[in-house]
Amino acid sequence: MLVGVLVTFLVVILVLYLVNMLPMDGRAKQIARVIVIIIGIVSLLKYLAVF
């Protein structure tokens, strides 16, 4: 279980890094970051059997 949570966390960090590298304006990057963080939190909660 711990490995799955760690992998999910690392994937979220990697996606946030890649979003930061995209050539977009600041507002679009901020929206993309918020979406990625929300998806990551929901994924972690599902993995921890909260939902």
N, C-alpha and C positions, 0 to 999 in steps of 0.2 A: 504494500500500500504506500509506503514511504517513497519508494522508487517512482511510482506513478505520479505522486504529488510533485516530486522534484523534477521529473521530466516535463510536466505541465508548466511548472514555474519557469524552467529554462526556455521552453518554447515561447512563452509569453514575452520573456525578456528579449529573445532573439527577434521576434516579430516587431517589438517596440523599437529595437535598434534599426531594423530594416526600414521601418516607417520613417524613422528620423533621417535616413539616408536618401529618401525619395525627394526628387526635385519638385516640391509642392509649396504653396504659400503656407504661412503660419497657421491660419485658421483651419485649413484642411488637415494639416498634420495634427492639430490639437483634437479635432473630431475623430480622426483615425486612431489616435492614442486612447481616447476615451472608449471607443468601441472595442479595441483590443483588450483593454483592462477589464471591461464589463464581461466580455466573453471568457476571459481567463478566470475571473472570479466565479462565474457560473459553472465553468468546467471544474474548478477545484471543489466547489460545493457539491456538485453531482458526484465527483469521485469520492468525496468524504461521506456520501450517502445522507446529505442533509435534505436533498429534494427527493 
